Amino acid sequence: MTFDVHQLDLFVLVGAVVTLAAILAVRVSAGVGLPSLLIYLFIGVLLGEGGPFGIPFEDAQLAHALGFGALAIILAEGGLTTDWRQMRSSIRLGLSLATLGVAVSVAVVAVGAHYFLGLPWELAILLGAICSPTDAAAVFSVLRALPLPKRLTGALEAESGLNDAPTVVLVGIISSGALAGSSAVETAGIIVFELVAGALVGGACGVAGAWIMRRVALPSSGLYPLAVLCLAFLAYGIAAAAHASPFAAIYVAALILGNSELPHRVATRSFAEGVAWLAQIGLFVMLGLLLSPGRIDLETVVQALVTGLVLTVVARPLSVLVSTVVQPMAARDVAFLSWAGLRGAVPIVLATIPLAEGVEGADDLFDIVFVMVVVYTLLTGPTLPWVARRLRVARRSQPRGLDVEAAPLDKVAADLLQVTIAPSSKMHGVEVGELRLPKGASVSLVIRAGDVLVPERRTVLRAGDDLLVVTPRKLREATEARMRHVSDNGRLAQWLGDPSRRERD
């Protein structure tokens, strides 16, 4: 089959229309509290062979490959935009949920699928492994819009970023038939090795990449986001070549890069967010195309409902309860974590692995997982804000008071910070001299309503001002911390301790 320029023209036209419709649909999904994946899946189904457009797509191996690529992009964006300071206190629980919690969930769903649905043990365990991981795209898009304490968001983000790794390994082992020749200890050993090795590869690439990016002056600011994403994907490629978990590697590498003092951090995060949205759109539309609605009958719907019921009511709460052994939490937090186990693209992508391997009954598993994800996302997503309020785990939303962008000044070993004072910032009304920046750092310019001001010590800052701050590179972190401290506390910052050093709920 050839692909000529005329087919390219048609592909660009259809792709642009579908992508634009999907982007506009984000507003609709946000308004009703649904993860946008449902609309994207519906678009894919409409475009597929069962819809009015009738586009055939049955290549499970291509779907498998493209799905893994899209998940890698989504995980990279999640790592780049996650605040390590918020996640740090919950990393033990997140790791426990991604390993011990997944094991418990797989076992519970497998038992339920075997005895309630009558599936053979191999398919039952496969269904449990496919359904158990939470979805990074759904978690990042839904939970970040909720005003939740960091102990919950940190745990859920860490879980969704790390639980792909063990489940991909387990689903691959089962689909290839290797599980029959391996003991439970050997299988667990393989999973642990891939997870740990992947995290080490990601850590090494993240640290080395941050060191390089801080010392390289690229000719265009637009190259920095591309370079950071390439570094994250370098970790993915190295881990895959070393038979380690590429998903753990890319998430850890992106987490380190996103929390390092790199040039143009804001632009990098915005670029990664845009690319991740594009990956989500393409992924969900493709998975919708892969579905054959004609195969879905009443039996499939019943099996999906039973699977989701076991997963939501039994497996998820039990896995959370067991996982909190490493970090005990209040009962209301455990209850919220149990309800917030959002599924999305990950289970559907995992269901393409047995399809690509030609496992008997894989078509039925794919249909069950697809229906289960749609039904229980409709149930879970919109109810999360209500559940958070009822359990009293929600906190008042606190808008960001300060946005900081940075660019390197290599010839003088300094950094130029562009600081935007938001309306919520208590820096409004503070004089430049009251900032008390570290020695060597200074506010060089103030841009106010399009006018450029050369500030003096008595210049009063206003909300909406853009400040250009020059700081020696070694003092950049201290300078940023001081400005955020003033933004949080105003003139009282000189008497109050730095809130960034204290643990918050």
C-alpha positions as CSV (number, residue, x, y, z in Angstrom):
1,M,0.0,0.0,0.0
2,T,1.4,3.4,-1.0
3,F,0.8,6.8,0.6
4,D,0.9,9.6,-2.0
5,V,0.5,13.4,-1.7
6,H,-3.2,13.2,-2.5
7,Q,-3.8,10.9,0.4
8,L,-1.7,13.2,2.6
9,D,-4.0,16.1,1.6
10,L,-7.1,14.1,2.7
11,F,-5.3,13.0,5.9
12,V,-4.4,16.6,6.8
13,L,-8.0,17.8,6.1
14,V,-9.7,15.1,8.2
15,G,-7.1,15.2,10.9
16,A,-7.4,18.9,11.3
17,V,-11.2,18.8,11.5
18,V,-11.2,15.9,14.0
19,T,-8.4,17.5,16.2
20,L,-10.1,20.9,16.2
21,A,-13.5,19.3,17.2
22,A,-11.7,17.3,19.9
23,I,-10.0,20.5,21.3
24,L,-13.3,22.3,21.4
25,A,-14.9,19.3,23.1
26,V,-12.5,19.9,26.0
27,R,-14.6,22.8,27.1
28,V,-17.7,20.7,27.1
29,S,-16.1,17.9,29.1
30,A,-14.6,20.4,31.6
31,G,-18.0,22.0,32.1
32,V,-19.7,18.7,33.1
33,G,-16.7,17.3,35.1
34,L,-16.0,14.4,32.7
35,P,-12.6,13.3,31.5
36,S,-12.3,14.3,27.9
37,L,-11.4,10.7,26.9
38,L,-15.1,9.8,26.7
39,I,-15.8,12.4,23.9
40,Y,-12.6,11.4,22.1
41,L,-13.6,7.7,22.2
42,F,-17.1,8.6,20.9
43,I,-15.5,10.5,18.0
44,G,-13.4,7.5,17.2
45,V,-16.4,5.2,17.3
46,L,-18.3,7.6,14.9
47,L,-15.4,7.5,12.5
48,G,-15.0,3.7,12.8
49,E,-16.5,0.9,10.8
50,G,-19.7,1.0,13.0
51,G,-20.3,4.7,12.5
52,P,-21.6,6.8,9.6
53,F,-18.0,7.4,8.3
54,G,-17.1,3.7,8.1
55,I,-13.3,4.0,8.4
56,P,-11.9,0.5,8.8
57,F,-9.2,0.0,11.4
58,E,-8.4,-3.4,12.7
59,D,-4.6,-3.3,13.1
60,A,-4.1,-4.3,16.7
61,Q,-0.3,-4.3,16.5
62,L,-0.3,-0.7,15.1
63,A,-2.8,0.3,17.8
64,H,-0.5,-1.3,20.4
65,A,2.6,0.6,19.2
66,L,0.8,3.9,18.8
67,G,-0.8,3.5,22.2
68,F,2.5,3.0,24.0
69,G,3.9,6.0,22.2
70,A,1.0,8.2,23.3
71,L,1.2,6.9,26.9
72,A,4.9,7.8,27.0
73,I,4.0,11.4,26.0
74,I,1.3,11.6,28.6
75,L,3.6,10.3,31.3
76,A,6.3,12.7,30.3
77,E,3.9,15.6,30.6
78,G,2.7,14.3,33.9
79,G,6.3,14.2,35.3
80,L,7.2,17.7,33.9
81,T,4.1,19.3,35.4
82,T,4.1,17.6,38.8
83,D,5.4,19.5,41.8
84,W,7.8,17.2,43.6
85,R,7.4,19.3,46.8
86,Q,3.7,18.3,46.8
87,M,4.4,14.7,45.9
88,R,7.4,14.0,48.2
89,S,5.4,13.4,51.4
90,S,3.1,10.9,49.6
91,I,5.7,9.1,47.4
92,R,5.7,6.0,49.7
93,L,2.0,5.6,49.4
94,G,2.0,6.2,45.7
95,L,4.7,3.6,45.2
96,S,2.8,1.1,47.4
97,L,-0.4,1.7,45.4
98,A,1.5,1.1,42.2
99,T,3.0,-2.2,43.3
100,L,1.3,-3.8,46.3
101,G,-2.1,-2.2,45.5
102,V,-1.9,-3.4,41.9
103,A,-1.1,-7.0,43.0
104,V,-4.1,-7.0,45.3
105,S,-6.4,-5.6,42.7
106,V,-5.2,-8.1,40.0
107,A,-5.9,-11.0,42.4
108,V,-9.4,-9.8,43.5
109,V,-10.5,-9.0,39.9
110,A,-9.1,-12.3,38.6
111,V,-11.0,-14.3,41.3
112,G,-14.2,-12.4,40.5
113,A,-13.8,-12.9,36.7
114,H,-13.2,-16.6,37.2
115,Y,-16.1,-17.3,39.5
116,F,-18.6,-14.7,38.4
117,L,-17.9,-14.6,34.6
118,G,-16.7,-18.1,34.2
119,L,-13.4,-17.1,32.5
120,P,-10.4,-19.5,32.5
121,W,-7.7,-18.5,35.0
122,E,-5.4,-17.2,32.3
123,L,-7.9,-14.8,30.9
124,A,-9.2,-13.9,34.4
125,I,-5.7,-12.9,35.5
126,L,-5.2,-11.0,32.2
127,L,-8.4,-9.1,32.8
128,G,-7.4,-8.2,36.3
129,A,-4.0,-7.0,35.2
130,I,-5.5,-4.9,32.4
131,C,-8.1,-3.2,34.6
132,S,-6.0,-2.6,37.7
133,P,-3.8,0.4,36.7
134,T,-5.2,3.9,37.0
135,D,-4.9,6.3,34.1
136,A,-2.4,9.1,34.1
137,A,-4.3,11.3,31.7
138,A,-7.5,11.0,33.6
139,V,-5.9,11.6,37.0
140,F,-3.9,14.6,35.8
141,S,-6.8,16.2,34.0
142,V,-9.5,15.6,36.6
143,L,-7.7,15.7,40.0
144,R,-5.7,18.8,39.2
145,A,-8.9,20.7,38.8
146,L,-10.0,19.8,42.3
147,P,-8.8,21.7,45.4
148,L,-7.4,18.7,47.1
149,P,-4.6,18.5,49.8
150,K,-1.2,17.4,48.5
151,R,-1.3,14.2,50.6
152,L,-4.0,13.0,48.2
153,T,-3.0,14.5,44.9
154,G,0.6,13.5,45.4
155,A,-0.3,9.8,46.1
156,L,-2.7,9.6,43.2
157,E,-0.3,11.2,40.7
158,A,2.6,9.0,41.9
159,E,0.4,5.9,41.6
160,S,-0.8,6.8,38.1
161,G,2.7,7.6,36.9
162,L,4.3,4.4,38.2
163,N,1.6,1.7,38.0
164,D,1.8,1.3,34.2
165,A,5.2,-0.3,34.5
166,P,4.4,-3.4,36.5
167,T,1.1,-4.0,34.7
168,V,2.6,-3.7,31.2
169,V,5.2,-6.3,32.2
170,L,2.5,-8.6,33.7
171,V,0.1,-8.3,30.7
172,G,3.0,-9.0,28.4
173,I,4.1,-12.1,30.2
174,I,0.6,-13.5,30.3
175,S,-0.1,-12.7,26.6
176,S,3.1,-14.3,25.5
177,G,2.3,-17.5,27.4
178,A,5.4,-17.2,29.5
179,L,3.4,-17.1,32.8
180,A,2.7,-20.9,32.4
181,G,6.4,-21.6,32.6
182,S,7.2,-19.1,35.4
183,S,6.5,-19.2,39.1
184,A,4.9,-16.3,41.0
185,V,8.3,-15.5,42.5
186,E,10.0,-15.3,39.1
187,T,7.2,-13.2,37.7
188,A,7.4,-10.8,40.7
189,G,11.2,-10.7,40.3
190,I,10.9,-9.7,36.7
191,I,8.4,-6.9,37.5
192,V,10.5,-5.6,40.4
193,F,13.7,-5.6,38.3
194,E,12.1,-3.7,35.4
195,L,10.5,-1.2,37.7
196,V,13.7,-0.5,39.7
197,A,15.9,-0.6,36.6
198,G,13.6,1.8,34.8
199,A,13.5,4.2,37.7
200,L,17.3,4.2,37.9
201,V,17.7,4.8,34.2
202,G,15.2,7.6,34.4
203,G,16.9,9.1,37.4
204,A,20.3,9.1,35.7
205,C,18.9,10.6,32.5
206,G,17.0,13.2,34.4
207,V,20.0,14.3,36.5
208,A,22.4,14.3,33.6
209,G,19.8,16.1,31.4
210,A,19.2,18.8,34.0
211,W,23.0,19.4,34.3
212,I,23.3,19.8,30.6
213,M,20.3,22.0,30.1
214,R,21.5,24.4,32.8
215,R,24.8,24.9,31.0
216,V,23.8,25.0,27.3
217,A,22.7,28.3,25.8
218,L,20.5,27.3,22.8
219,P,19.9,29.9,20.0
220,S,16.1,29.8,20.3
221,S,13.9,29.6,23.4
222,G,11.6,27.2,21.4
223,L,14.4,24.6,21.4
224,Y,14.4,24.2,25.1
225,P,11.0,22.4,25.3
226,L,12.0,20.1,22.5
227,A,15.3,19.3,24.2
228,V,13.7,18.5,27.5
229,L,11.1,16.1,25.9
230,C,13.9,14.5,23.9
231,L,15.8,13.9,27.1
232,A,12.8,12.2,28.7
233,F,12.4,10.0,25.6
234,L,16.1,9.2,25.7
235,A,15.4,7.6,29.1
236,Y,12.5,5.7,27.5
237,G,14.7,4.4,24.7
238,I,17.6,3.4,26.9
239,A,15.3,1.6,29.4
240,A,13.6,-0.3,26.6
241,A,17.0,-1.4,25.1
242,A,18.1,-2.5,28.6
243,H,14.9,-4.5,29.1
244,A,13.9,-2.2,31.9
245,S,10.5,-0.4,32.2
246,P,10.5,2.5,29.8
247,F,7.4,3.9,31.4
248,A,9.0,4.2,34.8
249,A,12.1,5.6,33.1
250,I,10.3,8.4,31.2
251,Y,8.2,9.4,34.2
252,V,11.1,9.6,36.6
253,A,13.3,11.4,34.1
254,A,10.5,14.0,33.4
255,L,9.8,14.4,37.1
256,I,13.4,15.3,37.7
257,L,13.6,17.6,34.7
258,G,10.3,19.3,35.5
259,N,11.5,20.1,39.1
260,S,15.0,21.3,38.2
261,E,15.9,24.9,37.8
262,L,15.9,24.9,34.0
263,P,15.7,27.7,31.5
264,H,12.2,28.5,30.1
265,R,10.4,26.1,32.5
266,V,7.0,27.7,32.0
267,A,7.3,27.4,28.2
268,T,8.5,23.8,28.5
269,R,5.6,22.8,30.7
270,S,3.1,24.6,28.4
271,F,4.6,22.9,25.3
272,A,4.5,19.5,27.0
273,E,0.9,20.0,28.0
274,G,-0.1,20.8,24.4
275,V,1.7,17.8,23.1
276,A,0.1,15.6,25.7
277,W,-3.3,16.9,24.7
278,L,-2.6,16.0,21.1
279,A,-1.4,12.5,22.2
280,Q,-4.6,12.0,24.2
281,I,-6.8,13.0,21.3
282,G,-5.0,10.7,18.9
283,L,-4.9,7.9,21.3
284,F,-8.6,7.9,22.3
285,V,-9.8,8.5,18.8
286,M,-7.7,5.5,17.6
287,L,-9.0,3.3,20.3
288,G,-12.5,4.3,19.4
289,L,-11.7,3.3,15.8
290,L,-10.5,-0.1,17.0
291,L,-13.8,-0.9,18.6
292,S,-16.4,-2.9,16.6
293,P,-19.8,-1.9,18.1
294,G,-21.4,-4.9,16.3
295,R,-19.6,-7.2,18.7
296,I,-21.0,-5.6,21.8
297,D,-24.1,-7.5,23.0
298,L,-25.9,-7.8,26.3
299,E,-23.6,-10.4,27.6
300,T,-20.6,-8.1,27.0
301,V,-22.3,-5.2,28.8
302,V,-23.2,-7.5,31.8
303,Q,-19.6,-8.8,32.0
304,A,-18.3,-5.2,31.9
305,L,-20.6,-4.1,34.6
306,V,-19.7,-7.0,36.8
307,T,-16.0,-6.5,36.3
308,G,-16.3,-2.8,37.1
309,L,-18.4,-3.5,40.2
310,V,-15.8,-5.9,41.5
311,L,-13.0,-3.5,40.7
312,T,-14.7,-0.4,42.2
313,V,-16.5,-1.8,45.2
314,V,-14.1,-4.6,46.3
315,A,-10.7,-4.5,44.6
316,R,-9.9,-0.8,44.7
317,P,-10.9,-0.2,48.3
318,L,-9.0,-3.3,49.5
319,S,-5.9,-2.4,47.5
320,V,-5.9,1.1,49.0
321,L,-6.4,-0.3,52.5
322,V,-3.5,-2.7,52.1
323,S,-1.3,-0.1,50.5
324,T,-1.8,2.4,53.4
325,V,0.2,0.0,55.7
326,V,3.3,1.9,54.6
327,Q,1.7,5.3,55.3
328,P,-1.4,5.2,57.5
329,M,-4.1,7.7,56.6
330,A,-7.4,8.8,58.0
331,A,-10.5,6.8,57.1
332,R,-11.9,9.7,54.9
333,D,-8.7,9.9,52.9
334,V,-8.7,6.1,52.4
335,A,-12.3,6.4,51.2
336,F,-11.6,9.1,48.8
337,L,-8.5,7.3,47.4
338,S,-10.7,4.2,46.9
339,W,-13.3,6.2,44.8
340,A,-10.6,8.2,42.9
341,G,-9.1,5.2,41.1
342,L,-9.8,6.7,37.6
343,R,-9.5,4.3,34.7
344,G,-9.1,5.6,31.1
345,A,-6.8,4.9,28.2
346,V,-4.3,2.7,30.0
347,P,-6.6,-0.3,30.4
348,I,-7.8,-0.1,26.8
349,V,-4.2,0.2,25.5
350,L,-3.2,-2.8,27.7
351,A,-6.1,-4.7,26.1
352,T,-4.4,-4.3,22.7
353,I,-1.4,-6.4,23.9
354,P,-3.3,-9.7,23.9
355,L,-5.0,-8.6,20.7
356,A,-1.6,-8.1,19.0
357,E,-0.4,-11.4,20.4
358,G,-3.4,-13.3,19.0
359,V,-4.6,-14.5,22.4
360,E,-7.8,-16.5,22.2
361,G,-10.7,-14.5,23.6
362,A,-8.7,-11.2,23.3
363,D,-11.5,-9.6,21.3
364,D,-14.0,-10.2,24.1
365,L,-11.6,-8.9,26.7
366,F,-11.1,-5.7,24.6
367,D,-14.9,-5.1,24.4
368,I,-15.4,-5.8,28.1
369,V,-12.6,-3.4,29.1
370,F,-13.9,-0.7,26.7
371,V,-17.4,-0.8,28.0
372,M,-16.2,-0.9,31.6
373,V,-14.0,2.1,31.2
374,V,-16.8,4.2,29.6
375,V,-19.5,3.2,32.2
376,Y,-17.4,3.7,35.3
377,T,-15.7,6.9,34.0
378,L,-19.2,8.3,33.6
379,L,-19.9,7.2,37.2
380,T,-16.7,8.2,38.9
381,G,-15.5,11.4,37.1
382,P,-18.5,13.7,37.7
383,T,-19.0,12.5,41.3
384,L,-15.5,13.2,42.5
385,P,-16.1,16.8,43.6
386,W,-19.2,15.7,45.5
387,V,-17.4,12.8,47.1
388,A,-14.6,15.2,48.1
389,R,-17.0,17.6,49.8
390,R,-19.0,14.8,51.5
391,L,-15.8,13.3,52.9
392,R,-14.5,16.8,53.8
393,V,-11.1,16.3,52.1
394,A,-11.5,19.3,49.7
395,R,-9.7,22.5,50.6
396,R,-10.3,26.0,49.4
397,S,-8.7,26.7,46.0
398,Q,-5.6,28.9,46.2
399,P,-4.7,30.5,42.9
400,R,-1.1,30.9,42.1
401,G,0.2,34.3,43.0
402,L,3.4,34.3,41.0
403,D,4.6,33.0,37.6
404,V,8.3,32.7,37.0
405,E,10.0,32.2,33.7
406,A,13.8,32.0,33.3
407,A,16.4,32.4,30.6
408,P,20.2,31.9,30.9
409,L,22.8,34.6,30.7
410,D,25.8,32.4,30.1
411,K,28.4,35.0,29.6
412,V,27.9,36.4,33.1
413,A,26.9,33.1,34.8
414,A,23.5,34.5,35.7
415,D,19.8,34.0,35.0
416,L,17.2,36.4,33.9
417,L,13.9,35.8,35.6
418,Q,10.6,37.1,34.3
419,V,8.2,37.3,37.2
420,T,4.5,38.0,36.7
421,I,2.5,39.3,39.7
422,A,-1.0,37.7,39.7
423,P,-4.0,39.4,41.2
424,S,-4.0,37.0,44.2
425,S,-0.4,37.9,45.1
426,K,0.4,39.7,48.3
427,M,3.3,41.3,46.5
428,H,0.8,44.0,45.4
429,G,1.7,47.1,47.3
430,V,5.2,46.0,48.4
431,E,8.1,48.2,47.6
432,V,11.1,46.9,45.6
433,G,13.4,47.5,48.5
434,E,11.1,45.4,50.8
435,L,11.7,42.3,48.6
436,R,15.1,41.8,50.3
437,L,16.4,39.6,47.5
438,P,19.7,37.7,48.1
439,K,22.8,39.8,47.7
440,G,23.7,40.1,44.0
441,A,20.1,39.7,42.8
442,S,18.2,42.8,41.7
443,V,15.0,43.9,40.0
444,S,16.2,45.5,36.7
445,L,13.0,46.5,35.0
446,V,9.2,46.7,35.8
447,I,6.8,46.5,32.9
448,R,3.4,47.9,33.8
449,A,0.6,48.2,31.3
450,G,3.0,48.3,28.4
451,D,5.3,51.0,30.0
452,V,8.9,50.2,31.0
453,L,10.0,51.5,34.4
454,V,13.5,51.4,35.9
455,P,12.7,50.7,39.5
456,E,14.1,52.4,42.6
457,R,13.9,51.0,46.2
458,R,10.7,52.9,46.8
459,T,9.0,51.8,43.6
460,V,5.7,50.1,44.6
461,L,4.8,46.9,42.8
462,R,1.3,46.3,41.5
463,A,-0.7,43.2,40.5
464,G,-0.2,42.6,36.8
465,D,3.4,43.9,36.8
466,D,6.1,41.9,35.0
467,L,9.5,42.1,36.7
468,L,12.8,41.3,35.1
469,V,15.1,40.0,37.8
470,V,18.8,39.3,37.3
471,T,20.3,36.8,39.7
472,P,23.6,34.9,39.9
473,R,23.0,31.4,38.8
474,K,24.0,29.9,42.2
475,L,21.4,32.2,43.9
476,R,18.6,31.5,41.5
477,E,16.8,29.1,43.7
478,A,17.1,31.3,46.8
479,T,15.9,34.3,44.8
480,E,12.8,32.5,43.5
481,A,12.1,31.2,47.0
482,R,12.3,34.7,48.5
483,M,10.0,36.2,45.9
484,R,7.4,33.4,46.4
485,H,7.6,33.9,50.1
486,V,6.9,37.7,49.7
487,S,4.1,36.8,47.2
488,D,2.5,34.5,49.9
489,N,3.0,36.8,52.9
490,G,3.5,40.4,51.7
491,R,5.4,42.7,54.0
492,L,5.1,40.2,56.8
493,A,7.5,37.9,55.0
494,Q,10.5,39.3,56.9
495,W,9.0,38.1,60.2
496,L,7.4,34.8,59.1
497,G,9.2,31.6,58.4
498,D,9.5,30.4,54.8
499,P,6.2,28.4,54.1
500,S,7.9,26.3,51.5
501,R,9.9,24.6,54.2
502,R,6.9,23.6,56.1
503,E,4.6,20.7,55.4
504,R,1.1,21.7,54.4
505,D,-2.0,19.7,54.0
